[in-house]
Amino acid sequence: MNQTIWLTLILFLPALAAILLALMPRQDKTLVRWTALIASLIPLALTLFVWFAFKDAPANAAGYKFEEQYTWYAAINSSYHVGLDGLSLTMVLLTTLLTPLAILASFSVEKNVNAYMALFLFLETGMLGVFMSLDLLVFFVFWEIGLVPMYFLISQWGSEKGEKQLWGGMKVSSRTYASFKFMIYTMGGSLGLLLAIQLLGVVNQTFDLPTIVTQWNALSNSDVLLGGFTTVGIAKAVAFWAFVIAFAIKVPVWPFHTWLPDAHTEAPTAGSMILAGVLLKLGAYGFLRFVLPLYPEQSSQYAGVLAGLATAAIVFGALSAYAQKDFKRLVAYSSVNHMGFVMLGIAAAARAAGTLDANIAMNGAVLQMFNHGLSAAGMFFLVGVIYERLHTRDLDAFGGFFPRVPVYGGILIFTSMASLGLPGLNGFVSEFLVVRGAWAIFPFFTALSMIGLLFTGAYVLKGIGKTLHGPLNEEGAHHLSEINARELWVITPLMVLMLWLGVLPGWLLSVINNAMQVLFG
């Protein structure tokens, strides 16, 4: 088979499977579940093939491999252009790994199973399209496609408890509120992103990313654009902030983070796994793929602002997590904290691109994206396991569960320690690299972020202590049962990777480092 179709197969097979699932009989839920799982495993198998073939595959001048390009919209020079480098390959692997695990975690879902599974597979196509696209217009299409399935997953299969009172006294369910908030925030940021993409397309007469990077950076800031309306320097500054705000909302960077705890808390367990594991990475990926290459001067100029916001996310995310009584909300705020380290590494790379320290910080940021995807997905899944049994996430309703569920307790401690950054597990390696690289570039912000690292330990230990230790909560323990075989199949691959990357991270870091060297020198 010609290797040039591998990416198209990985990208569109989930969407084709989603259409098939939507047409299957609703009565046979077991068949629908297993069809969805098998369909999600095929892109994973193809991604593993591409991973092992990646090293020896030929690359184009910009460093992309397995490239495909076909004319899509000739009138505006937009094409279906996809390709992979080490950065996008890492994110594609994370996406195709977490999707089947999330689907397996959803086998207990009984409501509209066909639609539920189809939405998950459509969501996978949307996420993969963002990571593979090398045409800005195609990238934006996939960026927006990912919104729709997650909106319905939250609004239709989210938590059925709780209400929110809106202005004017109107009351809506918490899941409706969270899904609308998620949609409005992301679409609000996307408006500026679309306008900036249109600006790039008009100026460069193409939407092809490698071509735009070359042409856009060759323009002088004093050159006049758009019939004398503005100069290149002003256009770059405006487009830079349009890109930054859109991606900052998606990460999310403080203070654009307020949609995240609501969306995580109300989403179904598998939805939270994908939301934290992959969707948050779309924003960080956008900074590395678009903002830094397209706007190197502006990125360097405003890197201090990004570093300050990243530090605020690290510190305030940790403090907010510690204050939570809802276990799932605690884990949600931990994502703000951990993604803050990603942004700190990106800010360091923006300020001092091409230096050794910047390269270390950037490698750490990308590795942190992958590591957080594993640990956050694992934590949300484990919260979901206990929620299915007790129908509450209130930490005050837990306590003393370790003797009753020792296997679950051991897994929760292991995954929590990976999230904490315990040496020997994956979180330590990536956060160490970010701190090591950022220290020489932003010593004040790096030192300040250690406050967040201190409280990371505090909120992780609070979650473990409230759940597993202390006096036994008899009412909760009465309904508690040990983690089952299906649930073990979900969490075991994540645990293996957490340990593997903690002890031997070189297999992933080498792929990431090669991509960073090509992108930023």
Order of alpha helices (4+ residues) and beta strands (2+ residues): alpha-alpha-beta-beta-alpha-alpha-alpha-alpha-beta-beta-alpha-alpha-beta-beta-alpha-alpha-alpha-alpha-alpha-alpha-alpha-alpha-alpha-alpha-alpha-alpha-alpha-alpha
